[in-house]
Every structure is written in C-alpha cells, then in structure tokens.
Amino acid sequence: MKVILLQTVPKLGKAGTVVNVADGYARNFLFTRKLAIFADRKQIAALEKRHAKVAEKTAGEKTSAEALKADLDGKSVRIEAKVGRDSTRLFGAVTTQDVADAIKSQLGHDIERKRIGLLEPIRRLGSYPVDLDLHREVDAHITVEVFDPNAPVEAPKLEQAPEQTAEEPQAVEA
C-alpha cells in the first residue's frame, strides 16, 4: 500500500515522502498514530504543490542545518534516570523531550522534540542511537546514554570476557 508520511518515521522515511508499506502496518500503526495518509492521485498532487512551496522557503535553512549537523553528528548525550533494584528497567521513561533538554544543556543546541527520531520512549539503561531530522535533506545521528549513578555497571565485564577468550587460544598456539 502506498502512503504519504505526515511525520518522519525512523527506518521508513521522512515527512512528505511516498513509501510502499504492508497493508497491516499502514492500517494498524501508521494510520492509527496519524503518521501517514493513504496516497491517492489527489493527495500526491497536493503533496507536489506543498514540496514546491517548502523548497522555496527552506533554501537558506539547509546551510544552517548542515552546520548544525557538523557540530552534532556522532556526539553522545548522557541522561540520568532511576532504575529498580537489581534491574535495568527505568522508573518512568526517557522521552523525546528529555533528549531535547539533554542536547540543550550538554551540547548547547536547541532542538525541537518533533525533530528527534524516537518511535517509543526509552525504558532501559544503555546506549541508544537516535536520529535528528534537522532539515528535509539533512540528518544527524547522536547516541543517548541512559545511566543510573547508583546502579552497578556490568557492561565492561561482558566486553572483557570475549577479549580474554580470544587471547588465550593465541597464547596456546604460540
């Protein structure tokens, strides 16, 4: 089924693009959350007119978006959250507004929460890649690290174990 995206959907497309998706995905997810509309001839013609108007307005904004991308791309943001005892599940969740606030306080850039590509809130500790839709043609990618200062971090132990096992056979062979 062909649909026109009304908002940017991560791993699918940006707002204003025509994409082909499964019927069930369109009916059960995109249409119910008002992320897309059915693409018929009338809607596609209206979309082309909108694209022409938007292209005129945003010609100068692209250069500023590219400068912002150069400053933000690849950076990481740390967000503190509380977790349950012996668990990595958060009390509450980290939303796009939390990510926008962290970007503003830590990186010094004011990004609208609508431009942050999170489909669902973050509910566990860890590191998550997040896309920023800075302009129609410009995307930036940042990493959001959710941590609890009181929770023990077990990730380094897991990373060291494969390295040690990889070194041991080399020592035996030599």
N, C-alpha and C positions, 0 to 999 in steps of 0.2 A: 504494500500500500504506500502510495506517495503522500507525504505530509510536508507541511511548511512549519519549521521550528519557530516558535514565538520567543523562546529564550534559548540561551546556549545550554546544551546538554553534553556533559563530558563524554568522550568516546563516541559521540554520534555526530555532532555538528554545531555550528554557531547559529545564532538567531538570524532568521531571514533566509536560511538555506532550504532547499528542497531535498529531502532524503527519502530513500526507499527503506521501509522497515516492515517487520512482520505485522500482520493484522492484529494479533492479540496484544503485542507490545504497544501498538498505537492506541487501541481501544482501552486497554487496562491500565497503562501507565502514562503515556503522553497526553491523551485527551482528558483523562480524569484530573491530572495535575495542571491542566491548561498550559502545557509546554509546547503544544503543536495543534495545528488545524489541518483538516483534510485538504489536499491540493487538487482543486479542480481548475478548469480554464480561467474562470473569473478571478479566483484567488491568486493564480500565478500572474495574471495580467496586472492586478493591483500590486503584487509584490515587485514586479519590474518597475512600476512607476515609483514606488517607495525607494527602491535601490537608487534610481536616478537622483531623487531629491536628497537622499542621505549622502551620496557620493559628492554632491556639490558642497554640502555643509561640512563634511568631515575631511576635506582635502588637507587642511592645515593641521588637523589634530593628529594625523598619522605620524608626523615627525616628532611631536612631543611624546606620543605613545612609544615610539622606538627608543627615545632617550630614556624613558621610564623603564622599558624592558631591559636595556643595557645595565641599569642600576639594580634592578630586582632579580633578574634571571639567575637561577642557581643558588640564591641565598636561602637561609633557613631561619625560621621563627620558632621560638620556644614559648609554649603555653603551659602554665602550671595548672594542675587540676587535682582534685582529691579522688582517691580510689579506696575501695573496700579492703579490709584486712585479708592478706594472702590472695589478692586478686589484682587483675589489671583492668577491671571494669570500672569506669568512672561513675561518680555520683553526678548525675546530670549528663551533659554532653557539650562538646565543643562545636559551636555553630559558625556560620559564615561571619556573623557579627563579631564573634570572639577573634577570628582570624584577622578581620579588618582592623580591630583595635590593636592587636599584636603587631601588625605591619606598621601601623601609625606610630606606636610607641617605640618599637625596636628599630625599624628601618627608616622612619621619618617620612613616609609617603601615605597620603590619604587615598585609600581605595574604597570605592563603594562596595557594599556587601553583595550586590547583584552581580558584580564582575568576578566574584570568587566562585570557582567551579567545584562546589561540593554538592553531590546529589543528596547525601544523607549526612547528618551530623556524626562527628567522630565520638565513639563511645568507649574506646580503649586506649591505654597507654601505647606509645610507639611513635614511629616516624611515618608521615603520610605525604605523598606528593600531591600538590594542589596546583591547578591551572588558574591563571589570572587572564581574563579576557580584557585586555587594555584597549583594544580597537578591533574593528571588523577584521583586519588583516594582521594584527599583532597580538601574540600570546606570550606570556611569561610563565615560568614554572618555578615554584618555590617548594620548600619542604617544611612541613609543620611538625614539630616535635612536641608531643604531649608528654609531660612528666609530672611525677609527684615527688617532691623532695624527701618525703618520709618513707617512700616505698623503696625497697632494695632493688637495685638494677641487676638483672640476671643475664642480660644480653651479652656482655663481654665474655662470660663463661662459655656460652654457646659458640661464640666466634672462635675462641681459643682451642676448643676441643678438636675441630676438624683440622686446624693447622698442626696440632701436635701429632695427630694420627698420620698426617701426610709426611711429616718429617721423620717419624720413626721408621717406616719402611725404607727410606733413603739411607738412613744410618745403618740398617741391617744389610742392605745390598752393598754398600761401600766397604 
